[in-house]
Amino acid sequence: MHSLKISDEELSRLTQEAMSLALKYWASVDALPSYPVTSGEITAQLFSRSWSEKGLGRMVLDDFTKIAAHVRPSGGRFFGYVLGSGEPVGALGDLLAAVLNQNVTSWRSAPAGATIEQAVVGWLADAVGCPGLKGSLCGGGSAANLMALAMAREAKLPANEVGARPCVVYASEQVHMSIPKAIALLGIGRDNLRLIPVDDDLRMRTDALEAAITLDREAGRTPLAIVATAGTVNVGAIDPLPQIAEIARREALWLHVDGAYGGLAALAAPEKFRGLDQADSLSLDAHKWLYQPLECGCLLYRDRQIAHKTFSHSGDYVKITAEDPVEAFAFFDESMELSRRFRALKLWMSLQYHGRAAFRDAIASDLSHAQLLAQSIRSHPELELLAPVTLSAVCFRHRTKDNAAILRRLIARGQVYLSNATIHEQFALRACFVNHRTTREDVHAIVSEVIATANELNR
Ligand SMILES: Cc1ncc(COP(=O)(O)O)c(C=O)c1O
């Protein structure tokens, strides 16, 4: 008979070896290339294999070094997309959460886990100036946005019993792709998502929003919700939240704010986020701008009853009979999933280990890195900014060279990693700062690398 049992000695050796691999990786992360030299062929050669009949034992750890050489590193010179830096105490929290193997469906199935998740959700709500909002953790911003729109519909045009009825949702042209995806999955239909034009700063135009709602009402359609974005993925624009909230109130529409990228910056720069507390629901992503290891999304909402109305479909086998409301609490009544990992432990450990001030300062430093880069771009004759810098995303281009060619070559050089965006129909190089490891020298490396790469293109 083969067995899954591991002796105490073997487990101890395995754990120590795994920990020393983790420590080695963390110690080297800033020295790694900003993107690995790899290809689909190489990764297939290394990792596409069949499951061995006989166990490999500790040899499984030998793969780690190879894996680490073919992943996107979390070092301070990776500026692509919106990718956080995987704070190590959070990573240890994730490990310990897996050790405890809690299923955080409810207080009954995970007494400490459920209580800790409620506590950290409260911290996040406080951090963004929305005390009192309830909610839960989830995989990421996409899951949070999907749940938010499901709640919007159940609040305004209940579909759970009778099925979906036609309705219209409004968001800016710059909205993240997870919103059209959610609209499609909920059966609302992407034709019923109005993409509202933006102003020169790429913020939703409220005059166009009002006009679109009026037009739909006149045509006999049913407006349902407005999705405002607090930190658009391309440029970090914050839609005019107070004005949009006023329109939502006047029109009796649900207001969801997608703060997956930007929302948590309210901890360091609350003045930029006036009106956030007017949202009916708000998506945040602690694996982005709170530096946590993936996955760590969060959906906050004002009205717990609506979460229940949307998500509570209790089958008999999970029915909770406790009298005490704390003990009767169940996340499956308020969110999409039943089995849920103990995501809150990493936040619990990481946020308390460092304290609130350290996170506020890290976000403030990301914001100032973006301003520093913007300043270097403005003062460089060959470069031009393509959008205002509100948060930590900076979109720019070389004035005369092929920017797509610059990007390809820049990534291959491995010194800094940028991604791209399309701004006013122009190809933009894009740097986004959500990394506690980034230094001012790393920021300066962006301009010097772009210029060095552009010069290479001449040869
Ligand atoms: C504004 C915005 N919303 C939603 C998302 C989706 O978040 P996730 O990737 O965690 O699903 C992103 C991701 O970058 C984002 O920037």
PDBQT file of the ligand as one rigid body, heavy atoms in Angstrom, charges set to zero:
ROOT
HETATM    1  C1  LIG A 501     -10.113  49.013 -12.153  1.00  0.00    +0.000 C 
HETATM    2  C2  LIG A 501     -10.002  47.526 -12.086  1.00  0.00    +0.000 A 
HETATM    3  N1  LIG A 501     -11.111  46.796 -11.832  1.00  0.00    +0.000 NA
HETATM    4  C3  LIG A 501     -11.078  45.446 -11.755  1.00  0.00    +0.000 A 
HETATM    5  C4  LIG A 501      -9.901  44.761 -11.947  1.00  0.00    +0.000 A 
HETATM    6  C5  LIG A 501      -9.910  43.269 -11.865  1.00  0.00    +0.000 C 
HETATM    7  O1  LIG A 501      -9.271  42.843 -10.712  1.00  0.00    +0.000 OA
HETATM    8  P1  LIG A 501      -8.756  41.318 -10.569  1.00  0.00    +0.000 P 
HETATM    9  O2  LIG A 501      -7.639  41.195 -11.565  1.00  0.00    +0.000 OA
HETATM   10  O3  LIG A 501      -8.282  41.239  -9.166  1.00  0.00    +0.000 OA
HETATM   11  O4  LIG A 501      -9.890  40.429 -10.879  1.00  0.00    +0.000 OA
HETATM   12  C6  LIG A 501      -8.730  45.478 -12.232  1.00  0.00    +0.000 A 
HETATM   13  C7  LIG A 501      -7.467  44.760 -12.480  1.00  0.00    +0.000 C 
HETATM   14  O5  LIG A 501      -6.464  45.342 -12.830  1.00  0.00    +0.000 OA
HETATM   15  C8  LIG A 501      -8.775  46.891 -12.275  1.00  0.00    +0.000 A 
HETATM   16  O6  LIG A 501      -7.689  47.632 -12.527  1.00  0.00    +0.000 OA
ENDROOT
TORSDOF 0
